[in-house]
Amino acid sequence: MKSVQVTGSSGQSTILIGERLENLMACCPVKLPVIITDVNVYERYRQVFPPAEVIVINAGEKEKTLDTVRHIYEQLLALEADRGCFLIGIGGGMVCDITGFAATTYMRGVRFGFVATSLLCQVDAGIGGKNGVNLGGYKNMVGTFGQPEFVICDPCLLKSLPPVEIRCGLAEIVKHAAIADKNLFSYLETHYDRALALDARVIEKLVHDSVVIKADIVNRDERETGQRRKLNFGHTFGHGIEKTTGASHGEAVSAGMVLACALSVKKGSLAARDARRVSALLEKLGLPVRLEFNGAAVLDAIRKDKKRAGSQIHFVLLRSIGEALVEKISIEELARILAVRQQDDPNISS
């Protein structure tokens, strides 16, 4: 087992890579925690849950709303949970996001931890202390900062995931490599087939190296005023595509990274050969480099992005494989890159 520390103003988080769900209580500071999980995870793993009260919510991104948080609050009140309670989110990114949000707002804040059951959650969604819910279909529009005391990344839990969920996690690993670690990017280019097959050594390295990248950035910029913005590479376009098409998060971010690379080339910061490397790696991992979407609808979603500042948005470009930069780019310029890509691809409609 390996551990990585994330330290922020809201507390310190220990990421335990290789720890097992069965050992959860060794990490938990109280004897009787309250577990929050979704119906799918509960059905599959409830037999190894520790003794605890369990709040079960419906599965899926559409459930990541204030209505679900209200349900959790009501269940906590019914359990007479006080400020000394400890919440544990066992699930993927949706469960951990909503558990963190509930924990940081219930009674003005209670302690919490995660068991990340998806690759996406182990390498990204469960790390860094950002907790939130969607509003009106827009991603994480209501949220808090608060570090989980621990995040268990159990590789055995990944074996039950469908291939699309593995690819979603791999998209975020590509993102981390593209913005901060050219050697990790090269490793993925060489070992992509073993990553897809969930080879134990390869997955452990990918999870660990991704967590190290994110932890290093969060330790320097917990509240996303500078360096942490780089973690949004591919997400400005990606969130718009995800909202308007129903594509999975990883698939949308994959297509978003390709668009961001195209804009990077257009602005002269990235060599075309590096943009091609990003697209080629995503294709090897079974991720889309293009998706059918409505350009006007995606642009409307971008206008409501949290990173927007007036008529501009903090946008992540690549300077090279392993090096990113953030520039303020006008919404109009993003509209132009979408228009150009629409002309290139008949599957993108205006």
C-alpha positions in Angstrom: 0.0 0.0 0.0 1.1 3.6 -0.8 -0.1 6.8 0.8 -0.2 10.4 -0.5 -1.0 13.4 1.6 -3.2 16.3 0.5 -3.1 19.4 2.8 -5.4 22.3 2.5 -6.9 25.0 4.7 -9.9 22.8 5.2 -7.8 19.9 6.6 -5.5 17.1 5.7 -6.4 14.0 3.6 -4.6 10.7 3.4 -5.0 8.9 0.1 -4.5 5.1 0.6 -3.6 3.4 -2.6 -4.0 -0.3 -2.4 -5.9 -0.4 0.9 -9.0 -2.7 1.0 -12.6 -1.9 1.7 -12.5 -4.8 4.2 -10.0 -2.7 6.3 -12.2 0.4 6.4 -12.7 0.5 10.1 -8.9 0.6 10.7 -9.1 4.1 9.0 -12.3 5.3 10.6 -11.9 7.4 13.8 -15.3 6.3 15.3 -16.9 3.0 16.1 -20.3 3.6 14.4 -20.0 5.8 11.3 -22.8 6.6 8.9 -22.2 5.2 5.4 -23.7 6.9 2.3 -23.7 4.8 -0.8 -25.8 4.2 -3.9 -28.1 1.3 -4.7 -25.7 -0.4 -7.0 -22.7 -0.3 -4.7 -24.9 -1.4 -1.8 -26.2 -4.4 -3.6 -22.7 -5.5 -4.6 -20.7 -4.8 -1.5 -23.0 -4.5 1.5 -21.8 -7.9 2.8 -18.3 -6.4 3.5 -19.6 -3.0 4.9 -18.6 -2.6 8.6 -21.3 -2.2 11.3 -22.8 1.2 10.6 -26.0 3.0 9.8 -26.4 3.1 6.0 -28.1 5.8 3.9 -28.7 4.5 0.3 -29.4 6.9 -2.5 -30.2 6.3 -6.2 -27.4 5.9 -8.6 -26.4 8.1 -11.5 -25.3 11.7 -12.2 -28.9 12.9 -12.4 -29.2 12.2 -8.6 -26.4 14.6 -7.7 -28.8 17.3 -6.7 -29.9 19.4 -3.7 -33.0 17.1 -3.5 -30.7 14.1 -2.8 -28.8 16.2 -0.2 -32.0 17.1 1.5 -32.9 13.4 1.7 -29.5 12.7 3.3 -30.1 15.5 5.9 -33.5 14.1 6.8 -32.0 10.6 7.2 -29.2 12.0 9.5 -31.8 13.9 11.6 -33.8 10.7 11.9 -30.7 8.9 13.1 -30.1 11.7 15.6 -26.7 12.2 14.1 -24.9 15.0 15.9 -21.7 17.0 15.3 -19.6 14.0 16.4 -20.8 11.8 13.6 -18.5 10.6 10.8 -19.8 10.1 7.3 -18.2 7.7 4.9 -19.1 7.9 1.2 -18.6 4.5 -0.5 -19.0 4.8 -4.2 -17.9 6.6 -7.3 -17.6 10.3 -8.0 -21.3 11.1 -7.5 -21.5 9.4 -4.1 -18.3 11.0 -2.9 -19.1 14.5 -4.2 -22.5 14.4 -2.5 -21.2 12.9 0.7 -18.6 15.6 1.0 -21.1 18.3 0.3 -23.5 16.9 2.9 -20.7 16.5 5.5 -19.4 20.0 5.1 -22.8 21.5 5.4 -24.7 19.3 7.9 -24.6 21.1 11.3 -22.0 23.5 9.7 -19.6 20.6 9.1 -18.9 17.0 10.3 -15.9 14.8 9.6 -15.9 12.4 6.6 -13.9 10.0 4.5 -14.3 8.1 1.2 -14.0 4.6 -0.3 -13.6 5.3 -4.0 -15.1 2.4 -6.0 -14.5 3.7 -9.5 -11.2 4.5 -11.3 -12.5 8.0 -12.1 -13.1 8.6 -8.3 -9.7 7.1 -7.3 -7.7 9.3 -9.6 -9.7 12.5 -9.6 -13.2 12.9 -8.3 -12.4 11.7 -4.7 -9.2 13.7 -4.4 -8.7 17.3 -3.6 -11.5 18.5 -1.3 -14.0 19.9 -3.9 -17.5 18.7 -3.0 -20.6 19.7 -4.9 -23.9 19.0 -6.6 -25.4 19.9 -9.9 -28.0 22.6 -10.4 -30.3 22.8 -13.4 -28.1 20.2 -15.1 -25.0 22.3 -14.8 -22.0 20.5 -13.2 -21.1 21.2 -9.6 -22.7 24.7 -9.5 -23.3 24.5 -5.8 -20.4 23.3 -3.7 -17.9 23.5 -0.8 -14.2 22.9 -0.1 -13.5 20.3 2.6 -10.9 17.6 2.7 -12.0 14.0 3.5 -9.8 12.6 6.3 -9.0 9.5 4.1 -9.7 8.2 0.7 -9.3 4.4 0.2 -8.4 3.4 -3.3 -9.1 -0.4 -3.4 -7.9 -1.8 -6.8 -10.1 -4.9 -6.2 -13.2 -2.8 -6.5 -12.3 -1.9 -10.1 -12.8 -5.5 -11.3 -16.6 -5.2 -11.2 -16.7 -2.0 -13.3 -17.9 -2.1 -16.9 -15.4 -1.1 -19.6 -16.9 2.3 -20.1 -16.2 3.2 -16.5 -12.6 2.1 -16.8 -12.2 4.3 -19.9 -13.7 7.2 -18.0 -11.0 6.9 -15.4 -8.3 6.6 -18.0 -9.4 9.8 -19.6 -8.6 11.7 -16.4 -5.3 9.9 -16.1 -4.5 11.1 -19.7 -5.5 14.6 -18.5 -3.1 14.5 -15.6 -0.2 13.2 -17.8 -0.9 15.8 -20.5 -0.8 18.7 -18.1 2.0 17.7 -15.7 4.0 14.5 -16.5 5.4 13.6 -19.9 6.9 10.4 -18.6 3.5 9.2 -17.4 2.1 10.1 -20.8 4.8 8.0 -22.5 4.1 5.1 -20.0 0.4 5.2 -21.0 1.4 5.1 -24.7 3.4 1.9 -24.1 1.1 0.2 -21.6 -2.4 1.3 -22.7 -3.4 -2.3 -23.4 -2.4 -3.5 -19.9 -4.2 -0.5 -18.4 -7.4 -1.5 -20.2 -6.9 -5.1 -18.9 -6.6 -3.8 -15.3 -3.1 -5.2 -14.9 -2.4 -4.8 -11.2 1.0 -3.2 -11.5 0.1 -0.8 -14.2 -3.1 0.3 -12.5 -1.3 0.9 -9.2 1.3 3.1 -10.9 -1.4 5.0 -12.9 -3.5 5.7 -9.8 -0.5 6.6 -7.7 1.1 8.9 -10.2 -2.2 10.6 -10.9 -2.9 11.1 -7.2 0.6 12.6 -6.8 0.0 15.0 -9.6 -3.4 16.2 -8.3 -2.1 16.3 -4.7 0.9 18.4 -5.6 -1.4 20.9 -7.4 -4.0 21.0 -4.7 -1.3 21.4 -2.0 -0.3 24.6 -3.8 -3.7 25.9 -4.7 -6.6 24.3 -2.8 -9.2 26.8 -3.9 -8.5 27.1 -7.6 -7.1 30.6 -7.8 -4.2 29.6 -10.0 -2.4 26.3 -10.6 -5.5 24.2 -9.8 -7.2 25.6 -12.9 -4.9 23.4 -15.0 -6.9 20.3 -13.7 -9.8 21.6 -15.9 -7.9 20.7 -19.1 -10.6 19.4 -21.5 -13.4 20.1 -19.1 -14.6 23.4 -20.4 -15.7 21.8 -23.7 -16.2 18.5 -22.0 -18.8 19.6 -19.4 -20.7 21.4 -22.2 -20.7 18.2 -24.3 -21.6 16.0 -21.3 -24.6 18.2 -20.4 -26.0 18.5 -23.9 -25.4 15.0 -25.3 -25.6 12.6 -22.3 -22.2 11.3 -23.0 -20.3 9.9 -20.0 -17.9 12.3 -18.2 -14.8 10.5 -19.5 -16.0 10.4 -23.1 -17.0 14.1 -23.0 -13.6 15.1 -21.5 -11.8 13.0 -24.1 -13.5 14.9 -26.9 -12.9 18.1 -24.9 -9.2 17.5 -24.6 -9.0 17.1 -28.4 -10.8 20.4 -28.9 -8.5 22.1 -26.3 -5.4 20.7 -28.2 -6.8 22.0 -31.5 -7.1 25.5 -29.9 -3.6 25.2 -28.4 -2.2 24.5 -31.9 -4.3 27.3 -33.4 -2.9 29.7 -30.8 0.7 28.5 -31.4 1.4 27.1 -28.0 1.4 23.4 -28.9 3.0 21.6 -31.8 0.6 19.7 -34.1 2.5 16.5 -33.5 1.8 16.7 -29.8 -1.9 17.2 -30.5 -1.8 14.1 -32.6 -0.2 12.1 -29.8 -3.0 13.1 -27.5 -5.6 12.0 -30.0 -3.8 8.8 -30.8 -3.5 7.8 -27.1 -7.2 8.5 -26.5 -8.1 6.3 -29.5 -5.9 3.5 -28.2 -7.8 3.6 -24.9 -11.1 3.4 -26.7 -12.1 6.9 -26.0 -13.8 9.2 -28.5 -11.8 12.0 -30.1 -15.0 13.4 -31.7 -18.6 13.3 -30.5 -21.8 14.4 -32.2 -23.1 17.6 -30.4 -24.9 20.8 -31.0 -22.4 23.6 -31.1 -24.8 26.3 -30.0 -26.0 24.2 -27.0 -22.4 23.5 -25.9 -21.6 27.2 -26.2 -24.6 28.1 -24.0 -23.4 25.6 -21.4 -19.9 27.1 -21.5 -21.4 30.6 -20.8 -22.7 29.1 -17.5 -19.3 27.6 -16.6 -17.9 28.4 -13.1 -14.6 29.4 -14.7 -16.2 32.2 -16.7 -15.2 35.8 -15.9 -17.5 38.2 -17.8 -17.1 37.6 -21.5 -13.9 35.5 -20.9 -13.2 32.1 -19.4 -10.1 30.7 -17.7 -9.1 28.1 -20.4 -6.4 25.4 -20.1 -4.1 25.0 -23.1 -1.1 22.8 -23.6 2.4 24.1 -24.2 3.7 20.6 -24.7 3.0 17.1 -23.4 3.4 17.4 -19.7 3.1 21.2 -19.5 -0.1 23.3 -19.4 -0.9 27.0 -19.2 -4.1 28.9 -18.4 -5.2 31.9 -20.5 -8.3 34.0 -20.4 -10.0 33.3 -23.7 -13.2 35.0 -25.0 -16.4 33.1 -25.4 -16.4 34.3 -29.0 -13.0 32.6 -29.7 -14.3 29.3 -28.2 -17.3 29.7 -30.5 -15.0 30.0 -33.5 -13.1 26.8 -32.6 -16.4 25.0 -32.3 -17.5 26.3 -35.7 -14.2 25.2 -37.3 -14.5 21.7 -35.9 -18.1 21.5 -37.1 -17.0 22.3 -40.6 -14.4 19.5 -40.3 -16.8 16.9 -38.9 -20.3 16.4 -40.4 -21.4 14.6 -37.2 -21.3 17.9 -35.3 -24.4 20.0 -35.8 -24.9 23.7 -35.3 
